[in-house]
Amino acid sequence: MKMKYLPLALGAFALTTAACSNSSSNKDHQDAAQEEVYEAQLQPLNANVTGSETTGEARFVIANDTMTVTIDVKNAPPGMEHWQHFHGFTNDSAATGATMAQDANGDGIVDVVETEAVSGTTMLPFNKLPAAMEVGSDTYPVADDAGAYHYEAKIPMDALNKAFADAFGGSALNLDRRVLYIHGVPDSTQLPETVASIANIPAQVTLPIVCGKSNKVQ
């Protein structure tokens, strides 16, 4: 007597399984659709000072109200900390990366002040706590003996958006209008007096060695 109900039960189970599968598939699709991905290909700058062409790539993924940042760099000056930041304009104009064309004083070096014409000001630090917006910290990544490092951080977007707006007069983060810069050469590096820096920070700390425009890819 009970056996005749088995096909009906199996059919109901199959429909339920298909519905769950479709629901899961739809959720995965929605999550992917809500995800924002940006990438920056990092190109060398001031290689004549570093003695090597520093390169790298960065990826910024915003999902579930969190931004996951990964930055991989190679051929940087080894065994030292490297400051890394988004630069941009507070009026939300699109920033671009500096080249030797920005060497305004002709000393053969593009210093951080000379990058401002095309890249704007220093904005978001990628150190241990980016949302704290503390540019002058000592928690930036340190390159290994081969000049390579991997940086990764997960940043709550609510805290980051608020801190960014507070710091820059209500401006939005707008990742596709920012440029990532990585800085730093050894303290012993001899630089001309014409190489400028910001505040009282030594020029060796702020000298840009690589940069790349952040572009939306998804």
C-alpha positions as CSV (number, residue, x, y, z in Angstrom):
1,M,0.0,0.0,0.0
2,K,2.7,2.5,0.9
3,M,4.8,1.7,-2.2
4,K,2.5,3.5,-4.6
5,Y,3.3,6.8,-2.9
6,L,7.1,6.4,-3.4
7,P,7.2,7.9,-6.9
8,L,5.2,10.9,-5.7
9,A,7.5,11.4,-2.8
10,L,10.6,11.1,-5.0
11,G,9.1,13.6,-7.4
12,A,8.4,16.1,-4.6
13,F,11.9,15.6,-3.3
14,A,13.4,16.3,-6.8
15,L,11.3,19.5,-7.1
16,T,12.5,20.6,-3.7
17,T,16.1,19.8,-4.5
18,A,15.9,21.7,-7.8
19,A,14.3,24.7,-6.1
20,C,17.1,24.8,-3.5
21,S,19.7,24.4,-6.3
22,N,18.1,27.2,-8.3
23,S,17.9,29.4,-5.2
24,S,21.5,28.8,-4.4
25,S,22.5,29.5,-8.0
26,N,20.5,32.7,-8.0
27,K,22.1,33.8,-4.7
28,D,25.6,33.1,-6.1
29,H,24.7,35.1,-9.2
30,Q,23.4,38.0,-7.1
31,D,26.5,37.9,-4.9
32,A,28.7,38.0,-8.0
33,A,26.7,40.8,-9.5
34,Q,27.0,42.9,-6.3
35,E,30.8,42.3,-6.1
36,E,33.0,45.2,-7.4
37,V,36.5,44.4,-8.5
38,Y,39.3,46.9,-9.3
39,E,42.8,46.3,-10.4
40,A,46.0,48.3,-10.8
41,Q,49.1,47.3,-12.8
42,L,52.1,48.9,-11.2
43,Q,54.8,50.4,-13.4
44,P,58.3,51.5,-12.3
45,L,59.1,55.1,-11.5
46,N,62.5,56.5,-10.6
47,A,64.3,53.3,-11.6
48,N,67.4,55.3,-12.0
49,V,67.4,55.8,-8.2
50,T,66.3,52.4,-7.1
51,G,68.6,50.6,-9.5
52,S,65.9,48.2,-10.6
53,E,62.4,48.4,-12.2
54,T,59.9,47.8,-9.4
55,T,56.7,46.3,-10.6
56,G,53.6,44.8,-9.2
57,E,49.8,44.4,-9.2
58,A,47.0,45.3,-6.8
59,R,43.5,44.1,-6.6
60,F,40.5,45.6,-4.7
61,V,37.4,43.5,-4.2
62,I,34.3,45.0,-2.6
63,A,31.7,42.4,-1.4
64,N,29.5,42.1,1.6
65,D,30.4,45.6,2.9
66,T,34.1,44.7,3.0
67,M,37.0,45.6,0.7
68,T,39.7,43.0,0.4
69,V,43.0,44.5,-0.8
70,T,45.9,42.5,-2.1
71,I,49.1,44.1,-3.3
72,D,52.1,42.2,-4.6
73,V,55.3,43.9,-5.4
74,K,58.7,42.7,-6.7
75,N,62.1,44.3,-7.3
76,A,61.6,47.0,-4.6
77,P,64.5,48.1,-2.5
78,P,64.9,45.1,-0.2
79,G,64.8,44.8,3.6
80,M,62.9,48.0,4.2
81,E,59.4,49.3,4.9
82,H,57.5,50.7,1.9
83,W,54.7,53.2,2.3
84,Q,51.8,52.7,-0.1
85,H,48.7,54.8,-0.7
86,F,45.9,55.8,-2.9
87,H,46.5,59.3,-4.3
88,G,43.7,61.4,-5.8
89,F,41.9,64.7,-6.2
90,T,39.5,65.9,-3.5
91,N,37.2,67.2,-6.3
92,D,36.8,63.7,-7.7
93,S,38.7,64.4,-10.9
94,A,40.3,61.3,-12.3
95,A,43.9,60.9,-11.2
96,T,46.6,59.4,-13.5
97,G,50.0,58.0,-12.7
98,A,53.1,60.2,-12.9
99,T,55.8,59.6,-15.5
100,M,59.2,61.4,-16.1
101,A,57.2,64.1,-17.8
102,Q,56.3,65.3,-14.3
103,D,60.0,66.0,-13.5
104,A,59.2,69.7,-13.4
105,N,62.6,70.9,-12.1
106,G,64.6,68.7,-14.4
107,D,66.7,66.9,-11.7
108,G,66.0,63.5,-13.3
109,I,63.8,62.4,-10.4
110,V,60.0,62.6,-9.9
111,D,59.4,63.4,-6.3
112,V,56.1,63.1,-4.4
113,V,55.3,66.8,-4.7
114,E,55.8,66.6,-8.5
115,T,53.2,63.8,-8.8
116,E,50.5,66.1,-7.4
117,A,49.8,67.7,-10.8
118,V,48.4,64.5,-12.3
119,S,47.8,62.4,-9.2
120,G,46.5,64.7,-6.5
121,T,47.2,64.3,-2.8
122,T,47.9,61.3,-0.6
123,M,44.7,59.8,0.5
124,L,44.2,56.2,1.8
125,P,47.1,54.4,3.4
126,F,47.5,50.6,2.9
127,N,49.0,49.7,6.2
128,K,47.8,47.6,9.1
129,L,44.7,49.7,9.7
130,P,43.7,51.6,6.5
131,A,40.4,52.9,7.9
132,A,42.3,54.7,10.6
133,M,43.7,57.0,7.9
134,E,47.0,57.3,9.6
135,V,49.5,58.0,6.8
136,G,52.5,58.4,8.9
137,S,52.5,55.0,10.6
138,D,55.2,52.3,10.8
139,T,52.9,49.4,9.9
140,Y,53.5,49.3,6.2
141,P,54.8,46.1,4.5
142,V,58.5,45.3,4.5
143,A,60.2,43.9,1.4
144,D,62.1,40.7,1.8
145,D,65.8,40.2,0.8
146,A,64.7,39.9,-2.9
147,G,62.7,43.1,-2.8
148,A,59.3,41.3,-2.8
149,Y,56.3,41.5,-0.5
150,H,52.6,40.5,-0.3
151,Y,50.1,42.7,1.4
152,E,46.5,41.8,2.3
153,A,43.9,43.6,4.3
154,K,40.1,43.4,4.8
155,I,38.6,46.8,5.4
156,P,35.0,47.4,6.6
157,M,33.4,49.7,4.1
158,D,31.2,51.6,6.5
159,A,34.2,52.7,8.6
160,L,36.3,53.4,5.6
161,N,33.7,55.5,3.8
162,K,33.0,57.6,6.9
163,A,36.7,58.1,7.6
164,F,37.4,59.0,4.0
165,A,34.6,61.5,3.8
166,D,35.6,63.1,7.1
167,A,39.2,63.5,5.9
168,F,38.4,64.9,2.4
169,G,35.4,67.1,2.8
170,G,32.7,64.6,2.0
171,S,34.5,63.0,-1.0
172,A,33.6,59.5,-1.9
173,L,36.3,56.7,-2.2
174,N,35.7,56.3,-6.0
175,L,38.4,53.6,-6.6
176,D,38.4,54.1,-10.4
177,R,39.6,57.7,-9.9
178,R,42.6,56.9,-7.8
179,V,46.2,55.9,-8.4
180,L,48.2,53.6,-6.1
181,Y,51.7,54.7,-5.3
182,I,54.4,52.8,-3.5
183,H,57.3,54.7,-1.9
184,G,60.7,54.4,-0.4
185,V,64.4,54.0,-0.9
186,P,67.1,53.3,1.7
187,D,68.0,56.1,4.1
188,S,71.5,56.0,2.8
189,T,70.3,56.9,-0.8
190,Q,71.9,60.2,-1.8
191,L,69.3,62.5,-3.4
192,P,69.7,66.0,-4.8
193,E,68.4,68.9,-2.6
194,T,65.9,69.6,-5.3
195,V,64.0,66.4,-4.4
196,A,61.0,67.5,-2.3
197,S,59.0,65.7,0.3
198,I,55.9,66.5,2.4
199,A,55.9,67.8,6.0
200,N,59.1,66.9,7.7
201,I,59.3,63.4,6.2
202,P,62.7,62.6,4.6
203,A,62.5,62.4,0.8
204,Q,63.9,58.9,0.9
205,V,60.7,57.7,2.6
206,T,58.2,59.4,0.2
207,L,60.1,59.0,-3.1
208,P,57.7,57.1,-5.4
209,I,59.1,54.0,-6.9
210,V,56.0,52.5,-8.6
211,C,52.5,53.6,-9.5
212,G,49.4,52.3,-11.2
213,K,45.9,53.6,-12.0
214,S,43.0,51.7,-10.4
215,N,40.5,50.5,-13.0
216,K,37.2,48.7,-12.6
217,V,37.3,45.2,-14.1
218,Q,34.0,43.8,-12.8
